[in-house]
Amino acid sequence: MSDTLTASPERQIGEPPRSSNDNDPARLGGGVRARINYLDPSSERPRAYQYDPPPGVPLRTGTYAEYPVLVRNGRAVADDLSLDREGFLFARQPTAFERFNDSDAVKAGYYPEVERLVKQLTGARRVWSSITMCATRRAPRRKRTAPRSR
């Protein structure tokens, strides 16, 4: 039995992935082995507050365990991926949006576009975008005048 793990439609919420031939590196284009934390099964619904929780309530509940997985570039099999089976998919969608270096413009213009696409692909009634990372150019490297100490 391989230590390669994958999610499957039969998996219960919070249950770590099981071994599967669907995780065959030959089918999915190679990859790297990594250890990823998964939420351990529990009868309690896990919670993660994004703000200060009420007094006496932990910021996060649930326990996590590391599992070995094979992480691959999914672009090689993008057309074969399923949100229900793999838990993600790639979607190509042309955009006229260009101002990725302006977080306010991203929130006002690009978020609604992405939210519409996610609704279309998933059938969700509500979609909420919450993280903005803006593309910026790196500052030019400065010449070092003295060797770094170790």
Backbone as JSON Lines, residues from 0, in Angstrom:
{"i":0,"aa":"M","n":[0.84,-1.18,0.0],"ca":[0.0,0.0,0.0],"c":[0.88,1.24,0.0]}
{"i":1,"aa":"S","n":[0.57,2.21,-0.8],"ca":[1.34,3.44,-0.94],"c":[1.02,4.41,0.18]}
{"i":2,"aa":"D","n":[1.96,5.31,0.48],"ca":[1.68,6.33,1.46],"c":[1.11,7.58,0.79]}
{"i":3,"aa":"T","n":[0.76,7.47,-0.48],"ca":[0.15,8.55,-1.21],"c":[-1.34,8.59,-0.89]}
{"i":4,"aa":"L","n":[-1.84,9.77,-0.59],"ca":[-3.23,9.92,-0.16],"c":[-3.96,10.86,-1.1]}
{"i":5,"aa":"T","n":[-5.24,10.68,-1.18],"ca":[-6.07,11.56,-2.0],"c":[-7.45,11.66,-1.38]}
{"i":6,"aa":"A","n":[-8.15,12.72,-1.71],"ca":[-9.53,12.87,-1.25],"c":[-10.44,12.07,-2.18]}
{"i":7,"aa":"S","n":[-11.54,11.63,-1.67],"ca":[-12.5,10.9,-2.51],"c":[-13.91,11.34,-2.16]}
{"i":8,"aa":"P","n":[-14.87,11.16,-3.08],"ca":[-16.23,11.61,-2.79],"c":[-16.85,10.9,-1.6]}
{"i":9,"aa":"E","n":[-16.38,9.69,-1.28],"ca":[-16.97,8.95,-0.17],"c":[-16.46,9.45,1.19]}
{"i":10,"aa":"R","n":[-15.43,10.28,1.17],"ca":[-14.79,10.76,2.39],"c":[-15.74,11.68,3.16]}
{"i":11,"aa":"Q","n":[-15.78,11.53,4.45],"ca":[-16.6,12.37,5.31],"c":[-15.85,13.67,5.61]}
{"i":12,"aa":"I","n":[-16.57,14.75,5.88],"ca":[-15.95,16.01,6.25],"c":[-15.06,15.77,7.46]}
{"i":13,"aa":"G","n":[-13.85,16.3,7.41],"ca":[-12.93,16.16,8.52],"c":[-12.14,14.86,8.52]}
{"i":14,"aa":"E","n":[-12.47,13.93,7.62],"ca":[-11.76,12.66,7.56],"c":[-10.57,12.82,6.61]}
{"i":15,"aa":"P","n":[-9.36,12.38,7.02],"ca":[-8.21,12.51,6.14],"c":[-8.4,11.66,4.89]}
{"i":16,"aa":"P","n":[-7.73,12.03,3.79],"ca":[-7.86,11.25,2.57],"c":[-7.38,9.82,2.75]}
{"i":17,"aa":"R","n":[-7.89,8.95,1.91],"ca":[-7.5,7.54,1.93],"c":[-6.57,7.26,0.77]}
{"i":18,"aa":"S","n":[-5.83,6.16,0.84],"ca":[-4.99,5.75,-0.28],"c":[-5.87,5.46,-1.49]}
{"i":19,"aa":"S","n":[-5.34,5.74,-2.67],"ca":[-6.14,5.52,-3.87],"c":[-5.25,5.42,-5.09]}
{"i":20,"aa":"N","n":[-5.64,4.58,-6.04],"ca":[-4.92,4.5,-7.3],"c":[-5.11,5.76,-8.12]}
{"i":21,"aa":"D","n":[-6.14,6.58,-7.8],"ca":[-6.35,7.84,-8.51],"c":[-5.2,8.8,-8.27]}
{"i":22,"aa":"N","n":[-4.39,8.54,-7.26],"ca":[-3.28,9.42,-6.91],"c":[-1.98,8.94,-7.57]}
{"i":23,"aa":"D","n":[-2.09,8.18,-8.63],"ca":[-0.95,7.62,-9.35],"c":[-0.13,8.74,-9.98]}
{"i":24,"aa":"P","n":[1.16,8.87,-9.6],"ca":[1.98,9.94,-10.14],"c":[2.1,9.89,-11.66]}
{"i":25,"aa":"A","n":[2.06,8.71,-12.26],"ca":[2.15,8.6,-13.71],"c":[0.95,9.27,-14.37]}
{"i":26,"aa":"R","n":[-0.23,9.1,-13.77],"ca":[-1.45,9.71,-14.32],"c":[-1.45,11.21,-14.1]}
{"i":27,"aa":"L","n":[-0.88,11.65,-12.99],"ca":[-0.99,13.05,-12.62],"c":[0.3,13.84,-12.78]}
{"i":28,"aa":"G","n":[1.26,13.34,-13.53],"ca":[2.4,14.14,-13.92],"c":[3.47,14.36,-12.87]}
{"i":29,"aa":"G","n":[3.86,13.35,-12.11],"ca":[4.94,13.5,-11.14],"c":[4.49,14.27,-9.92]}
{"i":30,"aa":"G","n":[5.44,14.76,-9.16],"ca":[5.1,15.55,-8.0],"c":[6.17,15.49,-6.94]}
{"i":31,"aa":"V","n":[5.87,16.06,-5.79],"ca":[6.77,16.04,-4.64],"c":[6.01,15.51,-3.44]}
{"i":32,"aa":"R","n":[6.7,14.8,-2.59],"ca":[6.08,14.3,-1.37],"c":[6.13,15.39,-0.3]}
{"i":33,"aa":"A","n":[5.06,15.49,0.46],"ca":[4.98,16.48,1.54],"c":[4.11,15.92,2.65]}
{"i":34,"aa":"R","n":[4.21,16.52,3.81],"ca":[3.34,16.16,4.93],"c":[2.39,17.34,5.13]}
{"i":35,"aa":"I","n":[1.09,17.05,5.06],"ca":[0.08,18.09,5.17],"c":[-0.83,17.78,6.35]}
{"i":36,"aa":"N","n":[-1.19,18.81,7.08],"ca":[-2.07,18.65,8.23],"c":[-3.53,18.58,7.78]}
{"i":37,"aa":"Y","n":[-4.22,17.56,8.28],"ca":[-5.65,17.4,8.05],"c":[-6.35,17.4,9.4]}
{"i":38,"aa":"L","n":[-7.56,17.91,9.4],"ca":[-8.37,17.93,10.61],"c":[-8.77,16.51,10.96]}
{"i":39,"aa":"D","n":[-8.49,16.09,12.2],"ca":[-8.89,14.76,12.64],"c":[-10.4,14.67,12.76]}
{"i":40,"aa":"P","n":[-10.98,13.5,12.49],"ca":[-12.43,13.32,12.65],"c":[-12.87,13.6,14.08]}
{"i":41,"aa":"S","n":[-14.03,14.19,14.22],"ca":[-14.57,14.52,15.53],"c":[-16.08,14.64,15.43]}
{"i":42,"aa":"S","n":[-16.76,14.41,16.54],"ca":[-18.21,14.58,16.53],"c":[-18.59,16.05,16.64]}
{"i":43,"aa":"E","n":[-17.63,16.9,17.05],"ca":[-17.89,18.34,17.16],"c":[-17.57,19.05,15.86]}
{"i":44,"aa":"R","n":[-18.37,20.04,15.54],"ca":[-18.1,20.85,14.36],"c":[-16.9,21.76,14.67]}
{"i":45,"aa":"P","n":[-15.86,21.74,13.82],"ca":[-14.7,22.59,14.09],"c":[-15.03,24.06,13.86]}
{"i":46,"aa":"R","n":[-14.38,24.91,14.63],"ca":[-14.58,26.35,14.51],"c":[-13.23,27.04,14.44]}
{"i":47,"aa":"A","n":[-13.16,28.09,13.66],"ca":[-11.97,28.94,13.59],"c":[-12.45,30.38,13.51]}
{"i":48,"aa":"Y","n":[-12.32,31.1,14.6],"ca":[-12.76,32.49,14.64],"c":[-11.74,33.36,13.92]}
{"i":49,"aa":"Q","n":[-12.23,34.31,13.16],"ca":[-11.36,35.25,12.46],"c":[-11.29,36.57,13.23]}
{"i":50,"aa":"Y","n":[-11.78,36.55,14.44],"ca":[-11.78,37.7,15.33],"c":[-11.68,37.14,16.74]}
{"i":51,"aa":"D","n":[-11.6,38.01,17.74],"ca":[-11.51,37.53,19.12],"c":[-12.79,36.77,19.48]}
{"i":52,"aa":"P","n":[-12.65,35.52,19.89],"ca":[-13.85,34.74,20.26],"c":[-14.4,35.21,21.61]}
{"i":53,"aa":"P","n":[-15.59,34.77,21.95],"ca":[-16.15,35.12,23.26],"c":[-15.22,34.64,24.38]}
{"i":54,"aa":"P","n":[-15.28,35.26,25.53],"ca":[-14.42,34.86,26.66],"c":[-14.56,33.36,26.95]}
{"i":55,"aa":"G","n":[-13.42,32.69,27.12],"ca":[-13.41,31.28,27.45],"c":[-13.53,30.34,26.26]}
{"i":56,"aa":"V","n":[-13.68,30.9,25.06],"ca":[-13.83,30.08,23.85],"c":[-12.5,30.12,23.09]}
{"i":57,"aa":"P","n":[-11.97,28.95,22.7],"ca":[-10.68,28.95,21.97],"c":[-10.82,29.56,20.58]}
{"i":58,"aa":"L","n":[-9.72,30.11,20.09],"ca":[-9.69,30.71,18.76],"c":[-9.99,29.66,17.7]}
{"i":59,"aa":"R","n":[-9.46,28.44,17.89],"ca":[-9.7,27.32,16.96],"c":[-10.02,26.07,17.76]}
{"i":60,"aa":"T","n":[-10.87,25.24,17.19],"ca":[-11.16,23.95,17.82],"c":[-10.75,22.85,16.87]}
{"i":61,"aa":"G","n":[-10.68,21.64,17.37],"ca":[-10.29,20.5,16.54],"c":[-8.8,20.22,16.68]}
{"i":62,"aa":"T","n":[-8.43,19.02,16.33],"ca":[-7.02,18.64,16.34],"c":[-6.64,18.2,14.93]}
{"i":63,"aa":"Y","n":[-5.39,18.44,14.61],"ca":[-4.87,18.14,13.29],"c":[-3.8,17.07,13.38]}
{"i":64,"aa":"A","n":[-3.65,16.31,12.3],"ca":[-2.61,15.3,12.22],"c":[-1.94,15.41,10.85]}
{"i":65,"aa":"E","n":[-0.64,15.13,10.81],"ca":[0.11,15.16,9.56],"c":[-0.1,13.87,8.78]}
{"i":66,"aa":"Y","n":[-0.27,14.0,7.48],"ca":[-0.39,12.84,6.6],"c":[0.53,13.05,5.41]}
{"i":67,"aa":"P","n":[1.2,11.99,4.96],"ca":[2.04,12.12,3.76],"c":[1.16,12.19,2.52]}
{"i":68,"aa":"V","n":[1.49,13.11,1.64],"ca":[0.74,13.26,0.39],"c":[1.71,13.49,-0.75]}
{"i":69,"aa":"L","n":[1.24,13.29,-1.94],"ca":[2.0,13.6,-3.14],"c":[1.37,14.85,-3.73]}
{"i":70,"aa":"V","n":[2.13,15.92,-3.82],"ca":[1.64,17.19,-4.35],"c":[2.11,17.29,-5.8]}
{"i":71,"aa":"R","n":[1.15,17.52,-6.7],"ca":[1.47,17.56,-8.13],"c":[0.97,18.84,-8.77]}
{"i":72,"aa":"N","n":[1.5,19.12,-9.94],"ca":[1.02,20.22,-10.76],"c":[-0.23,19.71,-11.48]}
{"i":73,"aa":"G","n":[-1.37,20.23,-11.14],"ca":[-2.62,19.76,-11.72],"c":[-2.88,20.24,-13.13]}
{"i":74,"aa":"R","n":[-2.06,21.15,-13.63],"ca":[-2.31,21.66,-14.98],"c":[-2.22,20.57,-16.04]}
{"i":75,"aa":"A","n":[-1.4,19.55,-15.79],"ca":[-1.26,18.46,-16.77],"c":[-2.56,17.69,-16.96]}
{"i":76,"aa":"V","n":[-3.42,17.69,-15.95],"ca":[-4.68,16.95,-16.01],"c":[-5.87,17.86,-15.7]}
{"i":77,"aa":"A","n":[-5.71,19.14,-16.0],"ca":[-6.73,20.13,-15.64],"c":[-8.13,19.74,-16.09]}
{"i":78,"aa":"D","n":[-8.25,19.15,-17.28],"ca":[-9.57,18.79,-17.8],"c":[-10.17,17.59,-17.07]}
{"i":79,"aa":"D","n":[-9.36,16.81,-16.36],"ca":[-9.85,15.63,-15.64],"c":[-10.16,15.9,-14.17]}
{"i":80,"aa":"L","n":[-9.86,17.11,-13.67],"ca":[-10.07,17.41,-12.26],"c":[-11.55,17.66,-11.97]}
{"i":81,"aa":"S","n":[-11.95,17.28,-10.77],"ca":[-13.34,17.46,-10.35],"c":[-13.36,18.08,-8.96]}
{"i":82,"aa":"L","n":[-14.18,19.09,-8.79],"ca":[-14.34,19.71,-7.48],"c":[-14.82,18.69,-6.47]}
{"i":83,"aa":"D","n":[-15.68,17.76,-6.89],"ca":[-16.21,16.74,-5.99],"c":[-15.17,15.68,-5.63]}
{"i":84,"aa":"R","n":[-14.26,15.38,-6.53],"ca":[-13.29,14.32,-6.27],"c":[-11.98,14.86,-5.7]}
{"i":85,"aa":"E","n":[-11.35,15.85,-6.36],"ca":[-10.06,16.37,-5.92],"c":[-10.2,17.53,-4.93]}
{"i":86,"aa":"G","n":[-11.36,18.16,-4.91],"ca":[-11.56,19.28,-3.99],"c":[-11.16,20.62,-4.58]}
{"i":87,"aa":"F","n":[-10.75,20.63,-5.84],"ca":[-10.43,21.86,-6.55],"c":[-10.5,21.58,-8.05]}
{"i":88,"aa":"L","n":[-10.47,22.65,-8.82],"ca":[-10.39,22.52,-10.26],"c":[-9.76,23.78,-10.82]}
{"i":89,"aa":"F","n":[-9.31,23.7,-12.06],"ca":[-8.78,24.86,-12.77],"c":[-9.85,25.33,-13.73]}
{"i":90,"aa":"A","n":[-10.03,26.63,-13.81],"ca":[-10.99,27.18,-14.76],"c":[-10.31,28.32,-15.52]}
{"i":91,"aa":"R","n":[-10.41,28.27,-16.82],"ca":[-9.87,29.36,-17.65],"c":[-11.01,30.33,-17.93]}
{"i":92,"aa":"Q","n":[-10.72,31.6,-17.68],"ca":[-11.73,32.62,-17.92],"c":[-11.03,33.9,-18.35]}
{"i":93,"aa":"P","n":[-11.25,34.34,-19.58],"ca":[-10.62,35.6,-20.02],"c":[-11.1,36.76,-19.15]}
{"i":94,"aa":"T","n":[-10.23,37.74,-18.97],"ca":[-10.6,38.92,-18.2],"c":[-10.03,40.16,-18.88]}
{"i":95,"aa":"A","n":[-10.73,41.25,-18.76],"ca":[-10.23,42.53,-19.25],"c":[-9.55,43.3,-18.12]}
{"i":96,"aa":"F","n":[-9.64,42.77,-16.91],"ca":[-9.07,43.45,-15.74],"c":[-7.55,43.47,-15.85]}
{"i":97,"aa":"E","n":[-6.95,44.62,-15.54],"ca":[-5.5,44.76,-15.68],"c":[-4.81,45.33,-14.45]}
{"i":98,"aa":"R","n":[-5.53,45.89,-13.52],"ca":[-4.91,46.65,-12.42],"c":[-4.67,45.77,-11.19]}
{"i":99,"aa":"F","n":[-3.9,44.7,-11.35],"ca":[-3.65,43.77,-10.27],"c":[-2.71,44.33,-9.19]}
{"i":100,"aa":"N","n":[-2.12,45.49,-9.44],"ca":[-1.25,46.1,-8.44],"c":[-1.99,47.1,-7.56]}
{"i":101,"aa":"D","n":[-3.3,47.19,-7.69],"ca":[-4.13,48.12,-6.92],"c":[-5.19,47.31,-6.18]}
{"i":102,"aa":"S","n":[-4.98,47.11,-4.86],"ca":[-5.89,46.22,-4.11],"c":[-7.33,46.72,-4.11]}
{"i":103,"aa":"D","n":[-7.55,48.04,-4.08],"ca":[-8.92,48.55,-4.13],"c":[-9.58,48.24,-5.47]}
{"i":104,"aa":"A","n":[-8.82,48.38,-6.55],"ca":[-9.35,48.05,-7.88],"c":[-9.62,46.56,-8.01]}
{"i":105,"aa":"V","n":[-8.76,45.73,-7.42],"ca":[-8.96,44.27,-7.45],"c":[-10.27,43.94,-6.75]}
{"i":106,"aa":"K","n":[-10.48,44.51,-5.57],"ca":[-11.71,44.24,-4.81],"c":[-12.95,44.72,-5.56]}
{"i":107,"aa":"A","n":[-12.87,45.9,-6.18],"ca":[-14.04,46.47,-6.85],"c":[-14.31,45.86,-8.22]}
{"i":108,"aa":"G","n":[-13.27,45.47,-8.95],"ca":[-13.46,45.0,-10.31],"c":[-13.25,43.52,-10.54]}
{"i":109,"aa":"Y","n":[-12.19,42.98,-9.94],"ca":[-11.86,41.58,-10.21],"c":[-12.64,40.61,-9.33]}
{"i":110,"aa":"Y","n":[-12.81,40.96,-8.05],"ca":[-13.57,40.08,-7.15],"c":[-14.95,39.73,-7.71]}
{"i":111,"aa":"P","n":[-15.74,40.71,-8.13],"ca":[-17.08,40.35,-8.65],"c":[-17.01,39.41,-9.85]}
{"i":112,"aa":"E","n":[-16.0,39.58,-10.7],"ca":[-15.82,38.71,-11.85],"c":[-15.53,37.27,-11.41]}
{"i":113,"aa":"V","n":[-14.64,37.12,-10.45],"ca":[-14.29,35.79,-9.95],"c":[-15.49,35.18,-9.22]}
{"i":114,"aa":"E","n":[-16.19,35.97,-8.44],"ca":[-17.36,35.47,-7.72],"c":[-18.42,34.94,-8.68]}
{"i":115,"aa":"R","n":[-18.65,35.64,-9.79],"ca":[-19.62,35.17,-10.79],"c":[-19.17,33.83,-11.37]}
{"i":116,"aa":"L","n":[-17.88,33.7,-11.66],"ca":[-17.37,32.44,-12.21],"c":[-17.53,31.3,-11.21]}
{"i":117,"aa":"V","n":[-17.21,31.54,-9.95],"ca":[-17.35,30.49,-8.93],"c":[-18.81,30.08,-8.79]}
{"i":118,"aa":"K","n":[-19.72,31.03,-8.79],"ca":[-21.15,30.7,-8.74],"c":[-21.55,29.84,-9.94]}
{"i":119,"aa":"Q","n":[-21.09,30.22,-11.11],"ca":[-21.42,29.48,-12.33],"c":[-20.89,28.04,-12.27]}
{"i":120,"aa":"L","n":[-19.66,27.86,-11.79],"ca":[-19.04,26.54,-11.76],"c":[-19.56,25.64,-10.64]}
{"i":121,"aa":"T","n":[-19.99,26.24,-9.54],"ca":[-20.37,25.44,-8.37],"c":[-21.86,25.41,-8.1]}
{"i":122,"aa":"G","n":[-22.61,26.36,-8.64],"ca":[-24.02,26.45,-8.31],"c":[-24.27,27.14,-6.98]}
{"i":123,"aa":"A","n":[-23.22,27.73,-6.39],"ca":[-23.37,28.42,-5.11],"c":[-24.28,29.64,-5.27]}
{"i":124,"aa":"R","n":[-25.05,29.92,-4.23],"ca":[-25.9,31.12,-4.25],"c":[-25.13,32.35,-3.83]}
{"i":125,"aa":"R","n":[-24.18,32.16,-2.88],"ca":[-23.37,33.29,-2.38],"c":[-21.91,32.9,-2.43]}
{"i":126,"aa":"V","n":[-21.08,33.83,-2.84],"ca":[-19.63,33.65,-2.87],"c":[-19.02,34.91,-2.29]}
{"i":127,"aa":"W","n":[-18.01,34.74,-1.47],"ca":[-17.37,35.87,-0.82],"c":[-15.87,35.78,-1.02]}
{"i":128,"aa":"S","n":[-15.29,36.81,-1.62],"ca":[-13.84,36.89,-1.8],"c":[-13.26,37.66,-0.63]}
{"i":129,"aa":"S","n":[-12.13,37.19,-0.1],"ca":[-11.64,37.84,1.1],"c":[-10.17,38.16,1.15]}
{"i":130,"aa":"I","n":[-9.36,37.65,0.25],"ca":[-7.92,37.88,0.34],"c":[-7.43,38.55,-0.92]}
{"i":131,"aa":"T","n":[-6.69,39.62,-0.76],"ca":[-6.11,40.3,-1.9],"c":[-4.6,40.28,-1.78]}
{"i":132,"aa":"M","n":[-3.97,39.8,-2.81],"ca":[-2.51,39.87,-2.91],"c":[-2.21,40.61,-4.2]}
{"i":133,"aa":"C","n":[-1.55,41.72,-4.11],"ca":[-1.29,42.53,-5.3],"c":[0.08,42.21,-5.87]}
{"i":134,"aa":"A","n":[0.12,42.15,-7.19],"ca":[1.38,41.92,-7.88],"c":[2.15,43.24,-7.94]}
{"i":135,"aa":"T","n":[3.36,43.21,-7.47],"ca":[4.2,44.39,-7.53],"c":[5.57,43.99,-8.04]}
{"i":136,"aa":"R","n":[6.28,44.95,-8.54],"ca":[7.65,44.68,-8.98],"c":[8.56,44.73,-7.77]}
{"i":137,"aa":"R","n":[9.58,43.88,-7.81],"ca":[10.56,43.9,-6.74],"c":[11.43,45.15,-6.85]}
{"i":138,"aa":"A","n":[11.83,45.62,-5.7],"ca":[12.79,46.72,-5.68],"c":[14.12,46.21,-6.23]}
{"i":139,"aa":"P","n":[14.86,47.06,-6.93],"ca":[16.15,46.6,-7.45],"c":[17.07,46.19,-6.31]}
{"i":140,"aa":"R","n":[17.87,45.17,-6.57],"ca":[18.8,44.71,-5.55],"c":[19.89,45.74,-5.34]}
{"i":141,"aa":"R","n":[20.22,45.95,-4.07],"ca":[21.31,46.87,-3.75],"c":[22.61,46.09,-3.73]}
{"i":142,"aa":"K","n":[23.67,46.75,-4.1],"ca":[24.98,46.12,-4.04],"c":[25.41,46.05,-2.58]}
{"i":143,"aa":"R","n":[25.94,44.91,-2.22],"ca":[26.44,44.76,-0.84],"c":[27.81,45.41,-0.76]}
{"i":144,"aa":"T","n":[28.01,46.12,0.32],"ca":[29.31,46.77,0.5],"c":[30.2,45.98,1.44]}
{"i":145,"aa":"A","n":[29.61,45.14,2.25],"ca":[30.41,44.32,3.18],"c":[29.85,42.91,3.18]}
{"i":146,"aa":"P","n":[30.7,41.92,3.4],"ca":[30.18,40.55,3.44],"c":[29.25,40.36,4.62]}
{"i":147,"aa":"R","n":[28.24,39.52,4.41],"ca":[27.3,39.21,5.49],"c":[27.98,38.35,6.53]}
{"i":148,"aa":"S","n":[27.66,38.61,7.77],"ca":[28.2,37.73,8.84],"c":[27.28,36.54,9.0]}
{"i":149,"aa":"R","n":[27.84,35.45,9.4],"ca":[27.04,34.25,9.57],"c":[26.85,33.92,11.01]}
